[in-house]
Amino acid sequence: MVGVSPKHPDHKRSFIPTSELSRIINVESVVEILRACEKSRVRVPGTSFRTSEEIESDARRICGISEQDRPRSDGEPKSYRKILAVLLLIERENRIDHFVQEGVSDDDLPLIKVKEQPGTQRESFSLRRGHASDSPVRCINGYKWSEKTQADFYKTQWKMLAPTFTLDRRGKVQHYCFFDDLILPFTSWKLVAASGMGRVYKTEIHQDHHTFPNVSGSSQVFAIKELPVENKAECDLEATILRKLSEPRHSHRHLISLLATYEQNGSYYLIFPWAGADLRDYWKNINPKPRHDTETIMWLAEQCLGLASGLAKIHRYQTLSSSALLQASSPGKTQTETVRTAMGPDSAPKEENMKILFGRHGDIKPTNILWFPKGPERDKEILKITDFGISRFTTVNSVSARERGRAPNSPTYRPPEWDLPHPIISTSYDIWTLGCVYLEFIAWYLGGFVYLQEFEQRRLAPDFDWVGVSCDTFFTVESRGSSAPIPKVKPAVTESTSALRWLLIPNQKVELKCRHAQGLQSLCSLQTLSRHGRYGKLVRHVRIMAEVPALLSNQTDTQDNPTRDSALEASGELAGKIREDLSWMQEPADDIEEEDVIELLSSIVAWEAHGRGGIPRVELDARFIDGPGNQYAKPHEPHIVPEEWQALFTRASQVYRLTMAAIVRSGATVPNLEIFSNTICCSVPSYDINVGLKGLVENGLKFKAAVSGIETLALSFSTRVDHGWKGWIQAYGAEAGEVERAQQRRQWASIFDEEEYIMSDEEDGAENSREDSDDEDEYDADFDKAIENEKGSEIRGRYGDDLPQALCRGNYPGVAGLLLHMTNLQSLDLHMYQTFQYECYARGSRLCHYHRVFGALVHRRVVLPQLRRLVLRGLCIRAGDLPAFVERHPRLERVELLNTFLELRPGYGVDWRRELADLASRSAGLASLYLCDLSYLNRNSDPGAFKPLSLQRVAESFNEEWVRRGWGRICDCGAHGLLWAREFGADEMAERGCFEFKAAPVLSRGSHVRQFLQRVIARRAETPGVDEDDAQFGLLLEQGAYEVYACNAGTDDDDVNHARGPFRLVACMGMELGVLEGLGAVVGGETRVYDVWFVDAF
């Protein structure tokens, strides 16, 4: 027996759920009861006891599973379970035979009280059937039950009669009229809200006593609204509207669904699904600080769209017969509209018979919008409009308030026309109020509930219609003498909308342009923004940009400059003149006070407004610019000369070192760090990673604490002195430079020895190695001369430095040394930029040594316990290293290899399919492997020129395994296998145990990635208003989301494409943001943008 909630009026009473009744009163238990009754029965002469078969037959009849009784209208036989349960509770179970003989079954309950002598003061009564109150029940009255026994039966029978709430067969809402004594199956009952429109209770209905769908996340929790009994017509109106809008033909997922209605004790009740909160309570208590991610903004947009769609369902209500809603909306009036074609109740409505009624909700506000959490029937939270207490439906859209009277409204959200002398009520009333809710919705998203409260305070102003009381309406009414009053939106609202438009930008960014001496002043402005109470919270992505001018143009290739032999040579008179014409741009500042920059950057990175100890995302970038308007130069245009490349790498190196120092000093956590990962023309020299961080590492725990919080790292690096030997000495000092120079000599010596060994071994198998010289100085001088005289034409520095760009052995473990401290890293993207783009012209020889970069991660046993994603681009990988690394990281779910060299070594042959199969078998947790543009690298090749025999062996193996299957092609500079981009899922890896690539057509102009991007770039050129900076990434800025590859469209056909993707771009429609408090936050005109730079700094 289940007790009713102690807060319900029936709290002293209890009921038996239907499942419990069936469990307790069954054939076996009834047989035992009848046997006990039979034994206690006094034997009468001439009678005999019932046999076991007769007792069992009677038990089956009582339980309703006998065919002896006449079936009910629904086809089921009569049951006497409830009758027997009542008799057991009042200890009269031996009377069950009398009820069965007379046929008084459970269907006749409840038995009602009927006074024996109506009109007298005597309170004697008898129990009778409700549908036959004139006829006494002989099984009770014929056996002269005492009034006490009858009273006990009457009181106890209600325990068995708790109703079951259901929808009818067509899914329509049912109305119940309950006896006052009926016990309702409510196991909890709590008052949660009360107003003049009624009271709302949070209620649990026993699971046996309803068949409603699980729409609230908890299948037994519901909301019951008690309507005030003073105005029966208003109750009927709201119930009628809700009942109509809950029918399957008119229902909407963003409108509240009525489940049932009932009357009891003179009150009218509505049953709804239980919501987790109303929208106001959701903003305040459940999610006061929303996440600024794609999922949240998509949910917000979906809900706004859904609410508008649901409201449109009310505004244009389609019906066959409008009389019900019109009569309910206009009590006292009789309006009847007939349907031209008679239709049965199950007939489908015809379009020509439909009528349109104009509905108006009348009270849209956050407290009348309910929030439902995720549940079994939906995977997302959802908002629904509720409270139709003042809703009205009319045959015309606009109705004068003078004729219908002023309806109740919420002062905050009321529309401007409501304050005019002769207001007209229409559907626009709801549109204004919904727009106000939208504005608050976006304000909550941007700044949380605290910012929403600030928005409300800024709207407060005296309202003279309310005797000067301050109101937070969204408008004000200006009176101008005798002229009609003019409503206007409050200034606080229009000012806030400029900031609220930021929501349309997926990733708000702050860009720092490290260009010239004005940088410190701009950093101070950015620091002011970071501490701003409102706007500081909006920025979640800081991009620090290194910029240098491209001082020479393509005009240097004209006949006016005959002394210029090639695009890489910066000479000629015209070149000097152009340099003078661009005197507005200072050279990269070497005199910047680095300490001041670090201090300011550390304050910015901490980003106090976030309250979480740091900006979520920091990105380093670099680019060339052409002029004072900040036009972006394409990095691979011929006019970019070596000196300019050197300047860019020098500035990029400085930006990297200062930013890392600032992160460490700030003590903040930067979860996402991108270091030139989306930059087409720059990378971090590994000297800066290996040598430059030594001072920071010496800070001990502070450095480890800073980098241990990094969750996503994207790093583009190189093992060359890419900012030139002079720049390196500038950064680290002359003494360190001499040490490095000596290391380079020894490194080149080892490379030279190894290459000579390989060459001689191929020719005659004899070992030919040079013995070390005892005279170190003499050897260094000799080797310097050898480098300059013999190797200079091949390995000369890219920027014409006085020393070749060396592959120092100390550079290889630099990345590994940095990653050792990133214990919380979840995504790692390593891109060896210079390797793939530039070194392929060296015939592959020096690339052999680049396997040591990734090899250092394996051999130093770097373990990243949280790593889930690994991306390798442009690196050289030796067989065995990748499976070993993956096996060491059991949480790794995805591996991506893009433009990666697969090194071939003696003993491993050329079968990298076997290597990938080994990778799959040793990494059971790997969910997917993505491969794109992989290349073979033949270690046994001559660095100066391929030997015919060696090249022939590679070509034969290559043709057998790759070309024959259509997976690749032979390039001029050697054998490169270009795999068609393919992703392998965990199921496929487990099923096959190895990788059998599908054949793909051989492309005549590079990989399919390049051809795809060339089409994208061609379409981009036809798109007006696109920034030139986007050309280098091959982005087509259209509204929506795309996964594309960044590329260099100007590479030669024979050069292997160095795609830099994939990455996701979410573009948006253009807008004007305006200037925010003098901080220069401007995005102009109709240009489609994907970055927003709030500060024009540096």
N, C-alpha and C positions, 0 to 999 in steps of 0.2 A: 504494500500500500504506500502511495506516494503522497507526501504532504504538500499542500499548497504553500506558495511563498508566504512567509510571515508578514510581509508588508501588504499583501492583497487582502481585500475585505473578507475573503473566504479563508483567512490564514488558520482558523481553528478547525478546518475541515480537511479531509483527505480524499483521494480517489484511487481506484485501482486501474492501472493502464491496461489496455486491451491485450497486450502480449502477456502480461502477468496473469490476467484472467484466464487466457487460453492455457497457460502453463499450469495453473493451479487446478482449474476445473477441466479435467480431461477424462477420457473413458475409464482409465484405471482408477483414478481417485473417486469418480462418481460410483463405480462398482463397489468400492469399499464403503462409501457412505450409504448406499442402498442396502448392503448386507448388514451394516450396523443397525439401520432403521428396521430391517426385517427381523432381526433378533430381538429388538426391544418391543416389537409389536405384540399386543395381547392377542392370543389366539382366540378366535370366535368359532363356536361350533359350526361345522359345515364348511369352513374355509381351510385353506392350506397355504403354506409358505411358498413364495415364488422360487422357481428353480434358478440355477445359475445361468442357464440360457436366457430366461426371462429377465433376470436382473441385468445381464449384459445388453440385451436388446433395449431395455428402458434407459440404460446409461448412454447408449448411442443416440437414442432419441433426445435425451436431455442435452447432449452436446451438439445436436444439430447435424448429425451425420447419418440420420435414418431417413428412409424414403416413406415412412409411415405417415408423417404429417403432410398436409397439403403445402406444396411449395409456395413461397411468397411471390410477390409480383416480379422480383428480380431473379426468380428461378431457384433461389436457395431455400432449403427446408427451414422450418422454424427451429429456434434454439432457446434453451431454458437455462443457459449457464448463469446469466446475471440473476435470474430469479433464485436459483439454487444458492448463489453466493450471498444474496441478501438474507435468505432463510438461515444459512449457516451463521451469519453474523448476529442474528437475533435469536439463534438457537431454536429454530422451528424447521429444521431440515426435513423432518418426517412429513411435512405438509407438501412436499414437492409433487407427490402424486396427484393431489387435488388440482394443482395448477396445470399439470400436463393433461389431466382428464378434461378440464374445461377449455384447454387451449389458450390459456393466458400465458403468452410467451414474452421473450425479451422485447419483441416489437411493440408490445402494449405498454411498456414503461415509458414515461413515469405514470404510475397510478396517482390520480389527483384526489384531493379532499373535497368532499361534497357534504354540506351540512344536512343533518337529518331533518331538522325543522327550520327551514329558512324564515327569516324575519323575526326570530326569537333570540333571546340572549343566551340560550343554551348552546354550548360549543361542541356538542356531540356531532360526529361526522362518520362517514364511511368512505372507503377507498373504491374508486371506480376508474374504468378506462377513460382516457381523455376523449376518445372519439365516440364513446357511448356512455356519457355521464348519467343518463337517465336509468340505466340498468345496473343494479348492484352486481358485484363480483361474487358469485356463489361460493367460490373456493375460499373466500374470506368471510363474507357475511353469513353464508349458509352454515358455517362451522362456528359462528358466534365468537369471532376474535374479540378480545377486549380492546378498548380504545387505546390502551397503552401499547399493546402489541401492534395495532395498526399504525400508531404514531411512530413506533420504532421502525416498522417496515418503510413508512413514508420517508423518514429521515435517512435511513440507510441506503435506500435505492439510489440516491443521488451519487453515492460513491462509485456506482457502476456506469454512470451515464455521462461521464466527461465526453464532450463532443470531439469530433475529428474534423479539422478544417481542411477543405479541399477546394480545388477549382473544378468547374463542371467539365463534362466531356469535351466541350469545344474550347476549353481554356479560359472561360469567362469567370469573372468574380462572382461569388455567391454571397448572399445576405442571409444572416441567421437571426431569428428572434428567439431568445433563450428565456426559460423560466427564471424567475428571480432566485429560486433555490438551487438552480443548476450549478454544480461545481465545475469551474473551468480548469483545464489542464495546464495551469501556469505554475511552473516550479520556481520561478523567480519573478519579482515584480518591483521595479525601482523607478521612482519619479526622477526624470532627468531634465525636464524643461516644462515651464508653465508660462502662459501668456493669455491675453484676452482671446486668442484664437483657439485655445484649448490646452490640454496637458498631454505630455508625451512620456510614456513609460518604456523602459527597457525590460523586455520580457523573454523568458525562456519557455517555450511550449514543448511539452514532452514529445519525444520523437515518435511515439505511437499515435499521436493525435493530430498530425498534420502530414500532408503530402506535398508541401511546397518545395520548390527547387532550392538548392543551396546557393543562394545569391549573395549572402552576406559574409561568406568565409566561415561562419559557424552555423551549422544546419539547424540549430534549435533556437537561436537568438533572433528576436524580432522587435520591431518598434510598434507600439499600440498607441494611437492618438485618440484621446477622449475629447469629443467635441462638446462645446457648451450647450446645455439643454434649453437655454433661454430662447434661442431662435432656431426652431426646427427647420425652417425653410433654408437657412444658411447651411445647416448640416446636410440636408438633402442635396443642395447645390454642389458642395464640395465632393460629396460621395458620388454623385452622378458624373461629374467631370472626371474624377479619378477612375471610375468604373469604365467610362468610355475610352479613356486614354490607355487603359490597361488591357483592352481587348487585343487579341493577336493582330488584327488588321490595323490598329491605330497605335500600337505600342512603339516605343523608341528606347534604345539602350541608354540614352542619357536623360530620360524622364523616369521618375520614380514609378514603380509598379505597385498598384494596390493588390493585395492578396485576398482579403476578405473583409467583410463588414458584419457587425452584429450589434444587437440592442439587448440591454439587460438593465433592470432596475431603473428604467426611465432614461438611460444614457445611451449615446450613440458612439460606437468605437470603429476605428479603421486600423487594419493590420497591414504593416509594411515590412519589407526586409530591413534588418538592422544595419545601419551605416556605422563605420568606425568613428566618424566625426563629421561635423559640417565643415565647409571650406575655411571658415574663419578659425575654427579650432585646429584644423590641420596646419594652417600657417603658423599658429601660435605655439602649439604644444607638440604636435607629431613631427613636423619637419620645419623647425624655425630657421635652419641654415641649409638651404637646398644645395645640392652639388651642381656645379657648373660644367656639366658634361653633355654629350650628345643625347644620351638616353633621357635625361631630365627635360631638355628643351624639346625633344620630339614628343614626349608625353604631354608637356604643357600645350604644345601646338595641337595635338590630337584632341585634348580635352576642350580647348577653346572651339575647335571646329565642331566637335560633338555637341557642345552646349548650344551653339548657334543652330545646328541642324535640328536639335530637339525643340528649340523655341520656334523654329519655322514650322514644325509639325503642328504646333498650337495656333500659330498665326494663320495658317491656311488649313483648317480642319475639314477634311472631306468626309461626307456622310450621305447616307441614303435618306434618312428622315431627320430633319433638324429640330423637330418639335421638342424632343426631350431636353436638349441643351438650352434651347431658347426659352422654354417654359421655366427651366431651372434658373436661368440667368435673369429672368424677368418675372419674379413672383407676383401673382395677382393678375398678370396678363395671360391671355390664352392665344397662342399663335400656333396654328396647325398647318403644316405643309404636307401635301400628299405626294406620293411617289407615282409617277406616271405609269409604271409597270409594276403590277403586283408580283411580289417575290416571296418565295417560301423562306423559312428560317435558315435552311441550309443552302440556299441558292447563292451563287457567286454574284457580287455586285457588278453591274454594267456601268461602263464609264459614262454613258449618256444620262444615267440616272443619278450620278453623283452631284451633290450640292457642296458649296464652299461656305463655311462659316469663318468669320474673322474672330480669332480668340486673342485674349490678352491676359498674360499671367498677372501682372500688376504689382509684383513685389519681388523682383529679382534682386538678390543680394547674397553675400557670401554665406550668411546663416541659413539661407534657403537653398543652398546647393550642398548636397551630401557627398562625402568621400567614402568610397567603398574600397577596402584593401584587396589585395590579390586573394583569389580563392580557387577552389577546384574547377569552377566553370569559367575562369578567366585568368590569363597570365599577367595582366596589368591592372594597376589601380584605375578606378573610373570615378567620374563625377556625374551626379544626377540632380536634376532640378526637382524640387519638392514644394509643398505648401501651396495648394491651389485654392486657399480659402477665400480670396477676393478675385479670383479669375472670372472673366465674363466672356460670353460669345454673342456676337451680333451678326446681322445679315449685311451690314456695311462696315467699312474699315474705320471711319471716323465718326465719333459720337460726341455730342456736346456734353460737357460736365454739368451744365446748367439743367439739362433735361434729366440726366440720370443721377445727378448728385455726385459730390466728391467722394471717391472711394478712399479707403485708408492707404497710406503709403509710408515708406521709410524715408525720413527727412534727408539722410545722407545721400541716398541714391536717386532721389526724385528728379525728374527731368525739368529743364528750364520752363517748358510751357505750363507747368503746374503753378508757377508763380505769376502767370499772366492773368489779366482780368477775366477773360472768357476762354478758359483752356479747352482744347479739343483732345479727346482721348482716342488714341489709335495704337497700332502695333509699334509705332516709333517710340512709344513710352518704354516698352521693354528693350528696344535696341539701345537707347541711352543708358539704361540701368545695366545692361549686360556689358556695354562698353566701359562703364566705370569699374565693373568687376574685373574685366580684362586688364585695365590699367593697374589695378592693385595686384593682380596676379603677376604681372611682369615686374612690378616693384618688389614683390616678395622674392621673385627669382633672383633679382640682381643683388639685393641687399639683405634678404631674410626678413624676419618679422620685425626686427629693430628698425630697418629702413622703412618698412611699411608704416610703422608708428610715426616715424619722422615725416613721412608723406602726409599722414593725417593731420599732424600738428601744423604743417605748413599751409594746409587748406583752411584752417580755422580763421573765420572772419565774422564780424557781427552781421546777423541776419535781421533786418528790420521788420520782416513779416513775423518774426518770432520775438518781438519787443527787444531787439538789439542783442539777443543771446547769440554767442558765437557758435557757428555751425560749420561742419567740415564738408559741406556740399562741394560739388565739382564746378559750380558756376556761381555767378553773382548777377544781380539785376540792377542796371543803371537807369535811374529816372532822370529825364531831362525836361523839367518844367511840365508844360501841358502835353508834351509829346508822349507817345506810347513808350513804356519801359522797354529797355533793350537788354536781353540776357547775354552774358559773355562768360566764356570759360575763365576761371580764375588764373592769374599769372603763375601761381605755384604749380598748377597742372601743366601749363604749356612749357614751363621751364623744365619740368621733370621729364616730359616726353622726349626731349632731346637726348637725355642720358639713357632713357629706356630704349631708344632705338639701337643702342649698343647690343642689345639682345640678338639682333639679326646677324651679328658677326660670330661665327663659330668659335674662333680662338682669338681673344683679345690679346694684342701684343703691344709691347713698348719696344721701340727700336732705338738703339744707341749707335750713332754713326761716329766711329772713331776716325776723324778726318784731320782736324787741325786744332789750333790753340783754343778755339772756343768751346772745346769739349767740356771743360770743367764747369763752365757756366750752365751748359745744358744738363750736365749731371745734377747740378743743384736743383734745377727745375724738376727733374725726374724724382729727386729725393722728396721734393715738396708733394708731388703726386702720390708717392708711395705712402705718405703719412696722411693723405686726405681721408676724412671720415667716410665719405660716400664713394668717390671715384676710385680711391685706392683699392677698394675691395673688388673692383671689376677686372682689374688686370691680372691675368694668370699666366702670362707668357712674356718673358723679356728676351728680346733678340739684340745682341750686341754686334754691331756691324763694323767691320774694318773696310774702309774705302780709300782708294787712291785714284788720282786722275789718270786717264789714258791721254797723255799729252800729245801723241802723234796721231795723225789720221791717215786714211788711205791715199790722201793727196801726195804723200811722200813717194808713192809708187808711180807718179806721173812723169812725163818727160822733163818737168822742171827739176827733177832730182835724179840726174843720170848717174850720180855716184853711188846710189843705193843699189847694191847688187841683189838683195833679196829682202823679203818682208821682215826678216829677223835682224837686219842690220840698220841701226839707227844713225844714219849719217846724212849729210847734205845740208845745204843752206836753208831750204824750205822747212826742214824739221826744226831748226833753231828758231825760225820766225814763228812757227806755230806754238812753240813752247813759250815764247814771249807773249803772244796773244792771249794765252791762258794764264796770265799772271795772277788772276783772281784766286787761283788755287795754290795754297802754300804746299811745300813739300811735306811729307809725313813728319810730324813733329817729333824730333828726338829729345827735345828739352822739356817734355811733359813731366811734371812732378809726379812720379809713379806712386809715391806714398799717398798723395792727396787722392789720386784716382782710386787706389785700393780702398781707402777709407770710405769714399763716397759709394763705391760699388758694393762694399760689404753692407752698408746701410740699406742700399736698394735691394740687394739679394735677400736680406732678412725680411723686407717687406712687411712691416709691422701690422698693416691693415688686415692681413690674412689671419692673424691670430693663431697660426699653426707653425710658426718658426721658419718661414721662408716662402719664396715664390715657388709655385709648383713646377715651372718649366723655364729653363734657361737655354738659349740657343746662341751659338757663335756662328757668324757668317762673314763673308768677304766678297767684294766685287769691285770692278772698275766703274768709273763714271766719266762722262764725256764733257760736262759743262756745268755752269752754275744752276741750271734747271734740274740737275741731278738725273740727266738722262743716263740710262745704263748702257754701258758698252758690252757688246757680246765678247766674251772672254777669248774666243778663238779667232777673232778677226785678225788679219795680218798686221794691223797697225799697233797691236799690243807688243811692245818691244821688250827685250830682256831686262832692261833697267826697270821697267814698270812692273814686270813680274817680281823682280827682286824686292821692289818697294812694297808690293802687296804682301809678300810672304813675311817681310820684316814686320809690317804692321800687324798681320795676323798672329805672328808669334808673340808680339807684345800684348795683344788683346787676350790671347790664351793665358799667358803667364799672370797677367794682372787679374783676370777673372778667377782663376783657380786660387790665387792668393786671397782674393776678396771672399770667396766662398769659405775658405778655411777660417779666415779671421771673423767672419760673421757668426760662425757657430750654427748657422741655419742648415736645414735639410732641404736639398734640391732633388726631389724624386726623379725628375727627367732632365738629363743633361745631353745636349746635342752639340758636338764640336765639329763644325764645318761639314756635317753629314749631308746637308742638302745644298752644298756649295759646289758648283760645277768646276771651279777654277782654283781651289785652294785646299790645303791640308795642313796638319800640324807636323812640323819636323819632329822626328822622334827624339832629337836632342832635347827638345823642350819637354817631352814626356819623361825622358830618362834622367837628364841632367838638371833641367829647370825645376823639377819637383823635389830635388834632394833637400833644399832648404825647408820646404814645407813639411816633408816627411820627418825632418828633425824636430818639428813641433810635437811629434809623438801623438798622444791621444786626441789632440784637437784635430789633427789632419784625419786620423782614422774615423773620428766621429762624423766629420763632414762628408767623407766619401762613402762611409758605410750606409748612409741614408739614401744613396742613389739607387733607384729601382730600374731605370731605363737609361742606357748609355749608347749613344751613337757617335762613333769616332772615326774621322777621316785623317789618316796619318801617312807618313812616308819616312823611309830610312835615309833619305838624302839630305844634304845641307841646302834645302830648297830656298832659303833666303840668302844664300851666298856665304862665302867664307868671311867676308868683311862683316856682314851682319851677325854672324855667329860670334866673332870676337867682340863685337859691340855688346852683345847680350851677356856674354859670360866672362869676358876679360881676356887679355893677351896671354896670361900665364896658362889659363885653361886651354887657350887655343893652341899653344905649343904642345901640351900634353896630347890633345886630340890629334894634332898633325902627326905626331909620332905613331899614334895608334892607327891612323889611316895608312901610313906607310907600311906598317906590318900587315895590316889587313889586305892591302892590295898585293903585297908579296905572296901571301898565302893563296889569294885568288889566282895570281899569275902562275904559281907552282902547280896548283890543282889543274888549271887549264892546260898547262904544258904536259902534265901527266896524262890527262885524258887524250890529248892529241896523239902523243907518242904511243899510248896504249892501243889506240885504234889502228895505227899504222903498222907497228911491228911487235906490239906486246911488250916491248922492253920498258923498264922503269927508268925514267929520266927526270931526276929531281935535282934542284940546286942546293948545294950545301950552304948552311948559314955562314955569313961572313963574321970574322972576329972583330973587324973594324966597323963598329956600328955607324959612326959618322960617315965613313967612306961609303958604306952601303946605302945610307939614307940619301946621300948626294947622288950616287949612281942611280938609285931607284927613282928619285925625283926627275932626273934627266930622262930616264927610260919612259916614265909616264908622259913627260912633256913631248918627247921626240917620237916615241913609237906608238903610244896609245892615245895621244891627244886628239887625233882626228876621229877616233871612235868614241871615246868616253869623255870628251871635253865637257866641262860644266855647262849647264844650260844657259847660265847668265854670263858667260865669259869670265868667270872668276879666275884668279891666279892659281887655283888648285882644283883638280877634278873633283866632281861630286862623289865623295867616297862612301863606300858601304862599310861603315865602322861596325866592328863586331859588338861594341857596347850598345848599339842601337837596338839590336834584336830583342833583348829581354825588357826593353823599356815599357811596352804595353803590358806585359805580364806583371812587371813590378807595380804598375798602377792598379791593375785589377785585383791583385792579392788582397787589397784592403776593402774591396766592395763586396762585403759579405751578404748584402741584401739585394744584389743585382738580379733582376728577373728577365731583362731583355738586353742583349748585347749585339751591336751592329758595328763590325770592324770593316773599314774600307781603306785599302792601301791604294791611294789615288794615283800616285806617280807610276806605280808599277805597271798597271795595265795600259795606261794611255801612252806612256813615253818609251818604256823599255822594250816594247815588242820589236822595235827597229834594231835592237842589238842582237837579233837572231836567236834570242832565247837564252843565251849563255849565262848572263848575269842574273837572270831571274831564278836560276837554280838555288841561289843563296837565300832567296826570300822565304823559303820554307821555314827558315829558322825563326821567323816572327811568330807564326802559329805554333811551330815546334816548341818555342819557349814556354807557351802556355801548357803544353803537355808535359815537357820534361821537367819543368819547375813544379809540376803537380799543382797547378792552380785549380782550386776547387771553389765553385760558386754555388753554394747549397740551394739557393732559391731560383737558379737559372731555369727559365722555361722556353726562351727563344734565342736562337743563335743565327746571325746573318754574317756571312763572309763574302766580301766583294774584292776582287782584284788581288787576292792573296794567292800564294803558291802553297799547295798542300801536298805533303809527302804521304805516300801510302802508309796506312796504319795509324797516323796521327789522329785523323778525324774519328774513327771508331773508338780509339782509346779515350778521347776527350768526351764523346757522347756517353760512353759506358760509365765514366766517372761522374756523370750528372744524371741521376735517375729521374729527376723531375723535368728534364728537358722534353718539351712537347713538339717543337717545330725547329727544323734546320733549313736554312736557305743558302744556297750556293749560287752566286751571280758573278759572271765574268771571272771565274776562278780557274787557276792553272792547276791541273792534276799532274804532278811530277812523276815521270817514269824513271824507275831505277832498275838496275840489273837485279834479276831475281824476281821482279814483280811483273815483267812482261808489259803488255799494253792493255791488259784486261781490267779496266777500271769498273766494269760491270760487277766483277767479283768483289771489288772493294766496297761498292755500294751495297751489294748483297750482304757482305760482312757487317756493314753498318746497321742494316736492318735487323740482322739476327742477334746482334749484341746490344741492341737498344729496344727492348720490348715496349718501353713506355713512350717511344717516339710516335706522335700522332700523325705527323705529315712531314714530307721532305720535298722542298721546292728546288728545282734545278733550272738554270737558265744560262745559256752561252758558256758552257764549260769548254776548256781547251787543254789539249795534251801539251806537255812540255818535255821535250827530249833532252835528258841530262847529258847524254853522250854526244853532244854536238860541238863542233868547232866554234869558238866565240867569234872568229873572224869571218869564216865562210863555211857553209855546210859541205862536208865531204860527200861526193856522189853516192858512195856505197852506204854511208850512214843514212842519208836522206832516203835512199831507195828502201832500206829496211823499214823506216818509219812509215813511208808511203804504203808499202805492201801491207803492213799490219793495220794501218789506218783504213785502207780500202776494204780490207776483209771485215773489220768489226764495225766501221762507222758509215763510210760512204755507201757501201753496198746496201745498207739498211736505210739509207736516206736520212742519216742523222747529222751529216756535216759535209765539209768540203775541204779541199786542199788550197791553202793560201800561198801567195808568192814567197812569203818569208818563212815558210815552214808549215808543218802539219798542225792545224788547229781544228779541233773537233767542236763544232757549234751545235749544241743540243737544242732541239726544239723545246721551248719552255714547257715544263710538265710538273705537276704536283702529284705526289703519291700519298694516298691515305693509309692509315694504320691497317685497315682491312686488307687492302691490296698488298701491303708489305707482308702481313701475316699469311696471306693466302699463297703468295708466290714464293716467298722466301728470297727472292732476288728481283731485280728490275729488268723487265723486258720492254724497252721503249718502243712505242708505236712509231712506225715509219712516218716521216713528214717530208714534204717536197723540199728539194734543195733550192735555196734561194740564190738568185744571181747577184743580188746586191746586199750582201750582209744578212744579218739575222732578221727574223720576222719582227722582232722588237723594233729595229730601226725603221723598217717599212711602215709599221703601224704608227710610229711617232712622226714619220715624215708626212703621213696623211693628216695627223693631228695638227702639226705645225702649219700645213697648208690651209686647213680650215681656220686655224687661229688667225692667219693673215687676213682672212675675209671677215673677221669679227671686229667691228669698230670699237674704239675706246679701250683697247687692251694695252696694258703697260708693257713697254719694251723689255722690262726685266723678266717678263714671263716667257719670252721667246726662248731663252736658254734652257728652260725646263720643259718646253713642249707642252704647255698647258692650254687647254681649251676651256676658258672660263664660262661655263654655263651653270645655270641654277641646278643644283643636284650634287651628287657625290660620284666620284670616279676614282678608279685605281689606275694610275698611269706610271710610266717610267720617265724620269728625267734623263735627258740625253744631250749630246752635242751633235747638232744637225750638220755641222760643217766638216766632219771627219771624212777621210778618203774612203773610197769603196773597199780598198783592200785592208784597211785598218779594222781591227775587231771592235765592234761596238761596245762602248763602256757605259751601259745603262746603269742608272743609279737608283732604281726603284726596288720594289714598289713602295709607294706611300699614298696615303689617302688625302684627297683634297675635297673639302666641302666649300663650294662657292656660294655666293649669295647675291641677291639683287643689290644694285647700287643705291646709295642714299646719301643725304647730307647730314653730318653730325653737328656742324657748327663748332664754335670755339668754346671750350669749357674752362671758364675762370682763367683765361689768359695762358693756358698751358699748351695751346697750339694743337688741339686734337681735331684734326680736319681730315675728312675723306671727301673728295669733291665730286659734285655733279652726278652724272649718270654712269660714270665709269664702274664697271664691274670689278670688284676687288675681292681678294681673299685674305689679305692682311690688313690690320688696322694699326697704324703707328700713332699712338696718342701724343708722343713728344717728338718734335723735330729737333733732336739733340745731336751733339757732336757734329 
